[in-house]
Every structure is written in structure tokens, then in C-alpha cells.
């Protein structure tokens, strides 16, 4: 292929990657504003609310879905998960407990970009967080005991994580590669120079053969 054609194609791909990332951020209403500094607050515990975040990311209050996205985004900005494993809504003057069925957030979109040949995976959550997987935001993968299915989680902030949605998980799996991690041959994904192991390659082959 002509080098000029190759350079042109590469430039178009890079521009498309950048445009995709910008579009992802544009769909995140709280992008750039960040969450409240809840980790610095130490208010008294004021009891539990009948509020729950379901596994699909839907917020319920008194058994009814909260239909106002702006209200959900406001609540999500003051979430904190403490050492006791429970999740709270925290303000400077009070802390109230809520229930979380799985993870506090759901990663609903992913964009892949490259810089100097190094891939970067950026995720958008259902409540508007934009998070780039890397040294400060790890990806971890759990095999669900009941079904044997794979569940990826992305660290968002504090002790809060996002469950990667099934559709995004398939996109993520397409980027997987074999890598040696701590002496073991693993199927893994990379972002910002960090290798995140998914599962042993032998286990992946076993699952593939059984599919």
C-alpha cells in the first residue's frame, strides 16, 4: 500500500477515535464537574433509607423507580462505600444507608483510543462519570459462581465500582490478548500501560470448547 494512503488512513482512524471519545464525554452530563468530596466528610449516621440501586443501575425509592435522571445524578454524586462494605449517601451533616444489589454504577459505553501505540479504554457510566481504565482505575473480572458468566468491574472512585454492561463486555473481550501475568499465561486487556488479567488462557479455551 502507498505510504501516503497508509498515513491518511491512520489519520482518519485517529480522528474517528478522538471524535468517539468527545461524543462519549458529551453524553455524560456531569463530565468535568466531578463528585462531591464525600471522602473528607465525617457526619453522623442517621439511619437507612428505603432506597436501592438494582443490578441494572436503576434507582428505586420506596419500591418505585426514580424517573428523574437529574435526581439520580445528584444522588450518585454523594455516594460513598465505607470499610463496612455498605453504601451511603453522604453530606457534610448526615450519612444515610442505601441498598446496592451489585455495583453502584453500570458502565454503558466504552471508547478505545491510542497514544504512541498504547491503548486507552475510556468508559461512561449510566450516571455520567467518564473513567479511563489505568493505574488509578483498575478493571477486575469475576466469574459468577451461579452461572459461570464473566462479570467485569471498573473502579470509579473511592470504593465504588461500575459493573460493565454485557454489551460493553463483549466489546472489551474483543480487545483481549494473551499475556504472562505473575508467571501465568492469561487472557488480558490493556489500558494506559496496565495489563488487567481476565482469566487463565487454559480456562478460556475450556469455556470456548464447551460453548
N, C-alpha and C positions, 0 to 999 in steps of 0.2 A: 504493500500500500504506500502511496505517496506520503512522505513525511508531513507535507503541508496539510494533507487531508487528515492524517492522524492527529496533528496538533489541533486542527479545527474541531474534530470530533471530541477530543479531550476537553477543549474549552467549553463546548456546548454542554457536555456532561457535568462539568464543574458548575456552570451557570445554573443548570437544572437542579443540581443538589442544593445550591445556595437558595434558589427560589423556593424549593420544597421546604427548607428549614424556615425561611421567612414566613411562608404560609402557615406552617405549624405554629409558630410563635404568635402570629396574628389571630389564630383561633383560640389562644389562651388569654382570657380576659384579665388575669392578674399578672401576666408576664411583666417582669421588671419591677413590680411593686413588692413582691415577696410576702412572707408570712409575718405575723406578729412575733415579737421576741419572747415567746412563751417560756423558753428555757431559763430566762432570767427572773421569772416571776415565781413567787412562793406564797400564794394565797391559801387561806384555809379551805378544807374540803367541805362542801355544802350539800352533799348528798348526790343521789343519782337522778338523772333524767330518763324518762321513757323515750329514749332516742336510740336508734340503731342504724348502723351502716351495713347494708347487706353485701353479700359477696360480689354482686354485680355493680357495686358502687352507689346504689340507690339509698338515699337517706330517708328514714321513717321517723315520724314523731307521733306518739300516741297511736301507733299502728297504721298511720296514714302516710303515704309518700309525700315528701316535701317537694312541691311542684315549682318552686321559685328558684331557678339556678343562682340568682344573686344571693339569696339567703344561704344556700348550700355552700357557695364560695366563701361567704363571710364566716360561717361556722368552721369550715375547713381551715381557715387561716389562723384559728386559735386552738387547733388540735394539738395535743401532746400525749405521747405514750410514756409512762413512767416505768421505773425499775420493777414495780409490782406487776407489770405486764398489762395493766389496764390503760384505757384511753380516756382522756378527759378533754372537756372544753375549759380553757383557762383564760382568765382575765386578771388584771392586777389585783382584784379584790375577791375573787371566788374561783373555785375549781369544782366542776360537776362531772360525774362519771357518765359515760355512754357505753353502749354495747357495739362491738365490731365483730361481724361474723367471720371475716377473713382478714383482709388488709384494709387500711383506712382509705386507700385510693385505688384506682384502676388506671393502668397505662393503656391509653386507647389509640395512640398513634406513635409511629417511630420514623425518624428520618436518618439516613446514612449520608455522612459527608466524609471527605478525606482531606488531610493536610499533610503534605510531604510524604504521601503514601501511607499515612497512618489513619485507619478508620476511626470515626467517632459516631456513636449512636446517641441520638437525642430523642427523648420521649416527651409526649404531652399527656398529662393525666386528665381524668374526667372533670377535675375542678380547676384546671388552668395552670398547674405547675408545669414548667419546662425544665427537664432534668437531663443532663448529659452523663451517661454512664462513664465511670473512670475511677481515679483514685479516691475521690470523695463521695462517689455514689456507686456502690457496688451492685452488681447483679448476682443473685443466688438462685439456685434451682433445686426444687424439692420434688421427689417422687411421691405422689399421693398414694398412701397405703391402700385405701379402699378400691381405687380404680387402676392404679399403676400409671396414671397420667402424670405428665410433667407440668409443674407449676413454677414459672419464673417470677421472681420478686425483684423490684428495683428499690434501693434505698432512696428516699426523697429528702427527709430532714429529721434531725433528732433520732428517735427510734421508729419513725413512721416509714412504712413501705407502701409501694403500689404493686398490686397483682397485675402482671402483664396479661392483657386480654388474649383470648385464644387466637384471634385473627393476627394480632401483632406477634404472638409467639411463633406462628408459622413463618412469618417474615424473618424473625430472629433466627429460627432454625436454619433457614436458607443460607445464612451467613456463617454457619458453623464450620469449623475445620478441626483437624486433628492436631493436638499439641501435647508435649510432655509437661506435666504439672507435678512437681514433687516426685519425680521418677516414674509417674504413671502415665500411660497413654490415654489421653482424654479427648472427648469431643468438646469443643470450647468455642466461645465467641470472644472477640477482641474489641476494645474501645479505649481510645486515649492511652495506648501502650499497656493496658492491663488485660491479662488473659483471665476470663471467667469460665471455669470448668462447668460443663453441663452434666456429663456422666462419663463413665469409662467407655472407651470405644467398644470393648467386648460386649458390654451391656446394650449399647446402641445396636450392634449387629444382631444380638439375640432378639431385641424388640422388633427389628426390621424383618427378621426371618419369620417371626410369629405373626406379623401383620397380614 
